[in-house]
């Protein structure tokens, strides 16, 4: 497990608008503070990714996601809650205050409560949800080790070490309101 010092260092980097690389369930992810527009655009530039596509947020608990999500019926929300923590990303209706740089051209926000111990610890230590997108240039294979993350995204400010499940696929993405699977 990552040391408390490294987690505090990472949380500070996030608060300062830095981009981090860290292990998730299936691949290394790139992350930053979702409310820091400059950090998000730096991350998007690293990936050569259009802001129109939107981004995923991960958290260690639902309360960290609540500011980004519109109020919906508890029974609908329960579908997502029952699948977490784990590699299940859900598209929730976005709160009106959720920035464009997170939703892109959509009126939804992609969110997940992660089960990965390092990713979870980052969110817990920082006290916030973070952006989570694969550590790679758009259309290239994502990093699965810290060394690959350093090679694929050399301008990342902090890289946390940890393992990923090399046989796992990226998280399933479902629309909460329709049940439509967008990525399996």
C-alpha positions in Angstrom: 0.0 0.0 0.0 1.1 3.6 -0.6 2.6 5.4 2.4 0.7 8.1 4.3 3.4 10.5 3.2 3.0 9.8 -0.5 -0.8 10.1 -0.1 -0.5 13.5 1.6 2.0 14.6 -1.1 -0.5 13.5 -3.7 -3.5 15.3 -2.0 -1.4 18.5 -1.8 -0.5 18.2 -5.5 -4.2 17.8 -6.4 -5.1 20.9 -4.4 -2.3 22.8 -6.2 -3.7 22.0 -9.6 -1.3 19.2 -10.5 -2.0 16.1 -12.6 -1.4 12.7 -11.1 -1.1 9.1 -12.4 -2.3 6.3 -10.2 -3.4 2.6 -10.4 -7.1 1.8 -10.9 -8.9 -1.5 -11.2 -7.7 -2.2 -14.8 -5.2 0.5 -15.9 -3.3 3.5 -14.7 -5.4 6.6 -14.5 -4.7 10.3 -14.9 -6.4 12.5 -12.3 -6.7 16.0 -11.0 -9.1 18.2 -9.0 -12.3 18.3 -11.1 -13.1 21.9 -10.1 -9.7 23.2 -11.2 -10.3 24.1 -14.9 -6.6 24.7 -15.6 -5.7 21.3 -14.2 -8.4 19.6 -16.2 -7.3 21.2 -19.4 -3.7 20.3 -18.7 -4.8 16.7 -18.3 -6.9 16.8 -21.5 -3.8 18.3 -23.4 -1.6 15.4 -22.1 -4.1 12.9 -23.6 -4.8 14.9 -26.8 -8.5 14.5 -25.8 -11.3 16.9 -26.7 -13.2 18.4 -23.7 -16.4 17.7 -25.7 -16.3 14.0 -24.6 -16.6 14.6 -20.9 -14.7 12.9 -18.1 -15.2 10.3 -15.3 -15.0 11.2 -11.6 -14.1 8.6 -9.0 -14.6 8.9 -5.3 -14.2 6.9 -2.1 -17.8 7.6 -1.0 -21.0 8.9 -2.6 -20.9 12.2 -0.7 -17.8 13.2 -2.7 -19.9 12.9 -5.9 -23.1 14.6 -4.7 -22.0 18.2 -5.8 -21.8 17.0 -9.4 -25.1 15.1 -9.6 -28.6 16.4 -10.0 -31.2 15.5 -7.4 -32.9 12.2 -8.4 -35.1 9.7 -6.8 -33.4 7.5 -4.2 -34.8 4.3 -5.8 -33.1 5.3 -9.1 -29.8 6.2 -7.3 -29.9 2.8 -5.5 -29.1 1.0 -8.8 -25.7 2.6 -8.8 -25.1 2.4 -5.1 -25.7 -1.4 -5.2 -22.9 -1.8 -7.7 -20.3 0.1 -5.7 -17.5 0.1 -4.8 -16.3 -1.5 -8.0 -15.5 -1.0 -11.7 -19.0 0.2 -12.6 -19.3 3.8 -14.0 -22.8 5.3 -14.1 -24.0 8.3 -16.0 -26.1 10.5 -13.6 -27.9 13.6 -14.6 -25.4 16.4 -14.0 -26.1 19.2 -11.5 -26.6 22.5 -13.2 -23.4 23.8 -11.5 -21.3 21.0 -13.0 -18.7 22.6 -15.3 -18.6 21.9 -19.0 -15.0 20.7 -18.8 -16.4 17.6 -16.9 -19.6 17.0 -18.8 -18.5 17.9 -22.3 -21.4 18.0 -24.7 -23.5 15.9 -22.4 -26.1 16.7 -19.7 -24.8 13.8 -17.6 -21.7 13.2 -15.5 -19.9 9.8 -15.4 -19.1 8.7 -11.8 -17.8 5.7 -9.9 -17.0 4.7 -6.4 -13.7 2.9 -6.8 -12.7 -0.3 -5.0 -9.0 0.0 -5.8 -7.2 0.6 -2.5 -4.8 3.2 -3.9 -7.4 5.2 -5.9 -9.7 5.0 -2.9 -7.0 6.2 -0.5 -6.2 9.2 -2.8 -9.9 10.3 -2.7 -10.1 9.8 1.1 -6.9 11.7 1.8 -7.7 14.5 -0.5 -11.3 14.6 0.7 -12.7 14.9 -2.8 -13.7 13.1 -6.0 -11.0 13.2 -8.7 -11.0 13.1 -12.5 -10.2 9.5 -13.7 -9.3 8.8 -17.3 -6.8 6.3 -18.7 -3.1 7.2 -18.7 -2.4 7.3 -22.4 -2.5 9.5 -25.4 -6.0 9.2 -27.0 -6.4 6.1 -29.1 -3.2 4.4 -27.7 -3.0 1.6 -25.2 -3.2 2.7 -21.6 -0.4 2.3 -19.1 -0.7 -0.7 -16.7 2.4 0.1 -14.6 4.0 3.1 -13.0 6.9 2.9 -15.5 4.5 2.8 -18.5 2.7 5.8 -17.0 6.0 7.7 -16.8 6.8 6.8 -20.4 3.3 7.5 -21.9 2.7 10.7 -19.9 6.0 12.2 -18.9 4.6 15.6 -17.9 2.6 14.1 -15.0 3.5 15.7 -11.7 3.0 12.7 -9.3 3.0 9.0 -10.1 1.8 6.6 -7.4 2.8 3.0 -7.5 0.4 0.1 -7.2 -0.9 -2.9 -9.1 -3.7 -3.2 -11.6 -5.5 -6.3 -12.6 -3.8 -6.9 -16.0 -6.8 -9.1 -17.1 -9.5 -6.6 -16.2 -11.2 -4.4 -18.7 -12.0 -0.7 -18.1 -15.1 -0.1 -16.1 -18.6 -0.7 -17.6 -20.4 2.5 -18.3 -24.2 2.6 -18.0 -26.8 5.3 -18.2 -28.5 5.4 -14.8 -31.8 6.7 -16.2 -32.2 4.4 -19.2 -30.0 1.4 -18.3 -28.2 1.6 -21.6 -24.7 0.2 -21.6 -22.3 2.6 -23.3 -19.1 0.6 -22.7 -18.9 -3.0 -21.6 
